[in-house]
């Protein structure tokens, strides 16, 4: 079931309903009742995503009828951070057996509806999502038996003001800037039946603080359109910085129109000891469009237990989300351990993650927890947690970078194992693997990333793309990602290194095995060599001399052999690869889309050989790659033994 996200800061959002049929049973759906909406967020403005537990109100009435006669009145739907919308308990909407229907919907949801009107109050700008009113009343005459897409288009009913702030050399920093508005009507009433907004007279005398970013460079506010008010004739802006203030008056408030973003550029300076603000001409534009998607409505009454539902999906693209930080010991000289980091690489690729470190002119002792929001597994039968992470400058990762889980009803933190750790001495991002949370199904939980450092080891830990997937019994749940390829049902099945030959002279070979039931395109994969177990892979240096991108395909349940250009003892088919140039103390890595997925060898700075003059063969009980080298997964054979090269057996 799919739906496009209704983002609170975009101009339009479209929902689509598909395959509508009658549902006479009351079977329970995962996390809710009735229709399950899933949202695929597209083309969003930075910072605009659903927050966990955002709420949307939906009405359904017979075609041509008024909202007073709605057959589904103010039904509440709950959002997850990944965009899934599910009906709150007892709030499911079901189509009639015959006839046609109209829809009205709005955000944010409230139970305080009187005469089909809701209160609007923009006095508090600290949480824009909580006051950004969007509304839909354009979908009419939808037949109950229709199988075509049905769209609900949402538009902004308020106005937005944006001030881009700059400074000249007379001002050292904009940090600490605040901007107060006066003259705007702060309260009003919105009619859900006809979509009209009316400001409450006399509410324009209150100072309202704009939402200013930490750098002081951007201020925003969501306000009532001037057309809705008889009092909102002029707006004053009071800029406050470092004990100084300056007031600027916008004499023409009519520019604040419904659904418009009015942008000003303001430059701050000091002239003869007094603050001066220069405001340019306003630019007026439509609020950014929020494109929509589909909702698949399945009312045939069949239970579909076992389909996966994403319960938590946090990329940290817009900040730390609903995660919280608990510092138990701050490092000497530091004010934080965990923080959000974001930016753009020199190649133009954006990055964002949560990072922990306690290296401040040397390693410092610390302990800090990054704690998730509540994760509701109360109706799940199985659940897994996964994330991507990087650890560099590591000490003992398995005791210093750990994962913990507790039930929210009684805080009792228990450590759970992280299957895959990074190498610990480079910036390679690896997958944690799937972490089984089945012991917590039927419960509500939180989990935490616990960072510990000492005066001898203060690693940097970066955490990306945290996801919890639950398997809710009761059917009707969503699959927000494509189903796995056949043969990869375990979720982490992928190519892996199945044999390593470190033979005499230049007789060096690497065998790759495909454990899946499908032919795999090799263009996403590469083999790289870490010379002497040093600080970085070849790909992270300047020359990429040993980084070899693969090509072609590898058939299901088959192998492909790569060799040194001068290797000669194996007579079977083998492809020359520049990375096959090791001598017993050089780790070899298999990468997918630039991320390490499998490795053979240890990072020891060349101080010892891990596999010299030997053939290593992956044991048959190994079924998936691992980004952490485990010698127990390998069977040791004599030097120059290539008797099994070109084939592999897996249990």
N, C-alpha and C positions, 0 to 999 in steps of 0.2 A: 504494500500500500504506500503510495507516494504522494507527497505534497510539497510544494515549494514553500520555503520559509517566509513568514510574515515578519520582516525585520523592522524594528521600530524606528530606524533612521533612514530608510529609503523611501522613494516616492511612491512606488507601486509594488504590490506583491500579488501574485496570482496563485490561487489554489485550484486544483482540478480534481473532480470526482469522476470515477470511472466504474463501469459495470455495476450499476445500482440495481439490487434486487431486494425483495422483502426478506426480513429476518424475523421469524416467529419465536426462535428460542432465546433463552437468556444466558447462553454460554458465556463464561467469564473470559475476557481477553487479558493478555499479560499487562499488568499494571493498571488496568482500567476496565470499563465495560463499553460495549458498542464499537463504533468505528475507531480504528487506530490510524492516526495520521502520521506519515513520515515526511520529513522535510529535507530536501536537498538544497542547501544554501548555495546560491550562485551570485556572482557579481555584487558582493556585499561591499559596503564602505568599511574602511578599517575601523575596528572597534564595535561593529554592529553584528552581534550574534545573539541567539537566544540564551538567556540565563536559565539555569535549572529552575524549574517550577514557575516559569512565566505562564500566565493564564490568559486564555482567549475565550470570549463569550460568543455563542452562536445561537441564532434563532432560525426556525423553519416554520413556514406557514403555507396554507393552501394557496395556490396561484391566485393572485388578485386580492388576497385577503390582507388585512392590516396586521401589524405586529401585536395588537391587542388580542387577536385570535390565533396567535402562533401555537402550533401543535407541539413544538419543541421550544421552550422558553429559557433563554439565558443559560444554555448548557455550557458547563465549564470544561475546557480542555487544557491539559498540562503539558508544558514543553520540557524536554531534556536539552542538555547543552549540544547534543549532536543534531538537534532539530526535530526529533520525534515528538509528535503531539498525540496524546492519548486522553480519552475521556476520563474525567474524575469519576469516582465510584457513584453509580446511579445517574450519570449524566450522558449516557450513550444516546446518539441520534440515529433513528431508523427511518427509512423511507416508507411511505404508505404502499399498500398493495396496488393502488391504482390512482389515476389522476395526475396532477402536476403540483409542483411546489416552488416557492420562492425562498431565498435565503438572505439573512442579514447577519453580519458578524462585526465584532469590534475588539479592540485591544487597547488598554489593559482591562482585564475582567474585574468586575465588582459585583458583590451581592446587594449593594445599596442602589437598587433601581426603583424609582418611584414614578409612576405614570409614564413608564418607558423612557425616563430621563435619568442621566447619570451626572454626578458632580464632576467638575474639572477644576483642578487647583495646581497652579504652576509656581507656587511660592518657593518650593524646594527644588533647586536645579541640580542637586548633588547626584541624582540617579535619573538621567534623561529617559531611560527605558520606562520608568514608572509613570511618566507623565505624557509620553508621546502617543497621542490618540490617533489610531488609524481605524478606518471604517469601510464596510462593504455593503452595498445595497443595489447591486446592478445585475444580479442573476435572477431571472424571472422565468416562470412557466416551464420548469424542468420536469419532464415526464418521469414518472416513477420507474418506467421500464426502459429508459434510455440506456444505451451502451456507449454513447459518445462522451467525449470529455465535457465536463461542466466547470466553467471557470468562475471564481469569485475574485474580483479585483478590488484591492484595498488601496485607499488614498489617505494621505495625511490631512487631518482636519485642523491642525494648528500651524503656526509659522515658526521658522527657525532663524535665529540671528547668529552669525559667526563674525568674530573680530580676529583678524590676523595681526599680531602685535610685533613690532620691531623697535629697535632703539638705536641711538647714535652713541658716539664715544663718551658723551657726558654721563652716561648711565652704565655702571659696571655689569649689572646683571638684572634680568627680569624675574628671577626667582623670588617668590613671595608676592607677586602681583595679584591683587584682587580687583574685581570690577563689579560695582553695584548698579543695578538698574532701578529707576523710579519713574512712575507714570504709566507703567503697564497694568492692565487689569489682570489680577492674579486668580480670580475665581469666576466660574461660569457654570452653565448647565447645557448638556448636550442631549438632543432629542434623537433617540435611536430609531424612531419611526420614520422621520423625514430627513435626518442628517443635519439639522440646523444647530448652531452653537450660539448661545446668548450669554454675554458677560454679565456678571453681577455688579450693579452700580455701586460706586463708592469703594471699590477694592483696588484702586490705582495709586494709593498713597504709601504703599509699603515698599521698603528697600528690599530688593531681591538680588542675591549674589549670583553672578554668572558662574558657569562651570569652567574654571581655568586650569589648563594642564600644568604639570609640575614645573615645566621650563618657563611658564608665563608667556608663551608665544601664541597660544590660541585660546580664545574664550568662546563658549557657545551657550545659547539659551533657547529653550522652546517656550514660546509665548502665545497668547491668544491673538488671532488675527484682529486687526483694527476694525474691520467691518462688523465684528461681533460686539463691539463696545461703543458706547457713547462718550466714555471718559478718556479713552486712550488717544489723545490728540498729539502729544509730544512725549518723548522719552529722554530722560537724562542718564548719562553714563558717568559714574564716578570712579576714576582710576586711582588706586591706592598702592603706593610702593615706597618702602623704606621710610615710613613716617611722613611722606608727602602725599598730597592728593590733588586731583584736578578733575573738574566737572565739565563734561561736554554735552550739549543738548542736540538731539535729533528733532528738528522742528516739524518734520513731515513724517508722522507715524503711519500714514496711509500705505507706505511701501510694504508694511508687514501684512502680506496676503496669505490666505489659506494655501498650504502646500508649498510655499515658497521658502527658499533659503536666501536670506539677505546678508551679504558679506561686506564687511568694511575692513580696510587696511589702516591700522593706527600706528603712528610712529611716536615714541616717547623720547623726550630730551629734557635737559635742565638748562634754563636761560636765566642768567643773573640770580642763580640760587632758587629759582622758581620752576616748578614742573610745567612743561608745555606738551600738549597732545595735538598732533596734526592728524585729522581724519580725512581720508579720501572719499571719492564718490562711491556710493553704494552700488554693488553688483547684485542683481536679482536673478536667480535661476531656480528651475524646478528642483525639488528634492530628488536625490539620486534614486533611479528606478530600482525596484527590487523584483527581479523576475521570478516566475513561479514554476510549478511542476505539476505532477499528477498525484491524485489519491486513488488508490485502487480499493473500491468498496466491495467486500465479499460478504453477502448476506445469505449464502446458501446453507448456513447452519452447520457446515462440516467443521469438526474440530481438527486443527492441524498442530498437534503438540510437537515441540522440539525445534521450531524455527528460531534462529538467533535474533536477538534484539540488542542493539547497542544501548546500554544503560548510561554509560559515561563516555564521552569522547572529548578530550581536552588537548588541543594542539598548542595552547599558550600563544596563539597568534595575536591576541589583543591584550595580553597581560597574564596574571597568574590565575585568572578565572575565579572560581569559587574555592580554590585551595587557600588554606591559611598556613601561616608560619608560626611555629612555637620555638623560640630560642631558649634552650636550657642553659647554655653557656656560650656567651659571645667571646670571640677571640680577643686577646689583648690588642688594644689599638683599633678595634673594628666595631662598627655599629650594626652589622648584619652578617649573616652567613648565606642564606638563600636569597636570591633576587631574580627578577625577570630580566632577560636580556633579549634584545631584538635589533635587527639592522638589515643591511644589504651587503652582500659580498661584492668584491670588485667586479665580478662578472654580472652583477645585477640581480642575483638570486636572493630573495628575502630569507631571513632565518629568525627563529624565535624559540625560546626554551626557558626553563627554570635552571638556574645554576647555583651550586653551593661551593664555597671555597673559604679557607681560613689561612691563606698564605699572605701575610702582611709583613714584608721585609723579613721573611722567614716563616717557617711553619709555626702555627699557634694552636693551642688546645681549644677545642670547641665542641658543642653538640647542638644541633638544630634539626627540627622536624618539619617537613613539608607535608601537610595533612589535607587529604581529599575532602570534598563535601560528602554529605551522606549519600550512600549508594543503596538503593532500595532493591534488595534481592528477595523480598517477602513472597513473591509468587514465582520465583525462578526454581528450576530443578537442577541446573548446572550453571556455573559461571567461571569465566576466566578473565584475568587481568594481563595486559601486555603494555609495553612501552619501548621506546628507543632510548639509548643512553650512551654517553661518552664518559670515561674516567681516565684522567691523566695524572701523572705525578703521584701514583697510588702508593699507599702502604699496604695494609692487609684489607683488601676490598671487602672480603666476606664478613668482616667484623666492623668495618668502618663505613661502608655504604650498603645499607640493609633496608629491607622492606618489612613493615609491620601492619597488622590488621586488628581491629577491635569491633565488637558490637557497639552500636551507639547507645543501647539501653543501659549497659553496664560497661564502663570503660575498663578493658582488660587487654592491653596490647600484647599480641603474640607475634613472634617473628615467623615469616614465611620465606622459603628459599627463593632466590632469584636464579632461574636455570642458567642464564648466560650472562657472564660478565665480560666487559671489554678487556683488551690486553692490559690496560692500566698505565701505559707509558706512551700513548699517542692520542691523536684526535679522531680516531676511527669510531664512527657511530655503529652500534650493533643493537640487534633486537634482544630484549630480555627473554624471549620465548614466552610461551603461554604458562601463566601462573594459575594453578587450580584453586578456585575459591569455593568449590562445592561444599566444603565444610560449613560455609556461611549461608547457604541457600535457605530461604524461608526467614531471613533476618535482614535487618538494616545495619549497614556497616560503614566504617571509615577505614582507609588505609593511609599509610604514611611512609615517606622516604626519609629515613633517619641517616643523617650525616654526622660522623664523628671524626675529629682530627686530633693529633697529638703534636708535641713540640718537635717530633722527628718526622712526621708525615702529615701533610695537609693537601689532600688530593683536590682536584677540580672535578666536580660531578655535574654533568649536564643531562637533563631529563626532557624528553620530547614525546609528543603524541601518545598520551596516556589513554588507554581504552579499556572499558569493562564490557564484556559481552555476556549476556544472560540468556538462558534457554528457557523461556516461559511456557509452562504447560497450560493449555487451555485454548491455543490456537489464535489466529487472527493477528499475530505479531508481525513485525516487519523484518525484512532483510535489507539493511541500509547499504550493504556492499554486495558486489557480485558474488554468486555462489563460487566456492573454490573449484578449480579445475578437477575433473575426474582423476582420481588417484592421489589427490593431495588433501584428503579429508581430515588428516591430522592437524592441519592448520600451519605446520612448520615444515612439511615435506618439501625438499628442494634439492638441487644438485649438491653433491659433496665430493670431497677428495677421497677416493677409494684405495689408491695405492701410490706409494712414494718409493722411487728407486734412486738411492745414492750409491751408484756403482763406481767401478774403477774408471780412472781417467775422466772422459766426458760423458760417460754413460749415466745420464740423469733423465728420469722420466716422472711424469705425474699423470695419474689416471683419474678421470672424473666420471662419476656414476649418476644416472638419472633414475631415481627410485619411483617416479610417478608413472601413471598409465598413459601419459600424453607425450608427444614429441615437443621438445622445448627449443625455442629460438635462443641461440647463444649470444645474440647481439647485446643483451643487457649485462653480460658477465665478463669478468676479466680475471687474470691471474697476476699476482704481484709478488715480488721478492723483497724481503727485508734483510739487507746485507748485514751479516754478522749479528743479527738480533739487536739492531741499533734503535735509535729513537723514533724512526718513522719509516713508513713504507716508501717505496720508490715513487709512487704517485703523489706523495706529499712533499717531495723534493722539487728540484727545478728541472730535472732532466727526463723524468719518466722512463729512464733507461731500461728498467726491468719490468715495466708495467705493460702487460699484453692484453689488449681487448680481443675477445673471442668472436668467432663468426660461424655461420652455418647453423646446423641444428643437431640435436642429439635425440635419438629415438627413445621411446619408453623402455625402461628396464634394460638399458644398454650403457656401454662405456665409450669414452673417447680418450685417446692417449696423446699426450703432448711430450715433446722431447727436446733435448739440447741439440743444436744444429750438427754437432759432431758425434752424437750417440750412435752406436752401431750394433749392440748386442741383441736388440729386439728386432725380429724380422717382420713383425706384424705392422699394420698401418698405424702411423703416428704423424702428428703435425708438429712442425718446428715452432717453438715458443721462446721468446727472448727471456722470459722469467725463469726458465729451467736452466739455472746457472748456479746451483747451490753446492755446498761442500760439507754439510753436516751441522752447521751452526747458523744457517740462514732460514728463518721462518718463511713459509710459503702460504699466501692467503688467496682464497677464492672470494671475489667481490661480485655483488649484484647491484646494479645502479649506483656504484660507488660506495656501497656499504658492505663491510666485511661480514660474510656469512659462515665461512669455514676457514680453519687454519690448521697447519701442522708445524710444530716448532714452538720454541720459547724465546722470549726477549731477555737475553742475558748479557747483552753487550759484547758478544763474542767470547765470553769467558769460558764457555764449555760447549761441547758438541752434544746435541740431543739425538742425532741420527746420522752417524758417519759410517761409511762402508757397510751399508745395511739396506735391506728392502723392508718397508713397513706396509702392511696390508690392513685395511679397516676390517674390524671384526664384523661378522654377519649379523649380529644383533643391533648394530648401529643403523638407524633408519633415517637420520636427518643430519644436516650440518650443525656445527657448533663453532661459535666465534671464540671460544676458549679452548685451548689445547688440553687434551686429556690423554696422557700416554696409555692409560688402561684400555682405550678404544682400539689400540693398534696391536697387531700381531707381528713379531719380529722374525724376519727370514735372513738368510745369509747374503753376503755381498754378491751382486750380479745375478740374483735370482729373479728372472723375469718369467718364470713358468706360468704364473697366473695373470700376467699383464694382458689387458684386452678383454677381460671378462670379470664379473664380480657377482658374488652370491650374497643375498640379503634375506634374513628370516622374514 
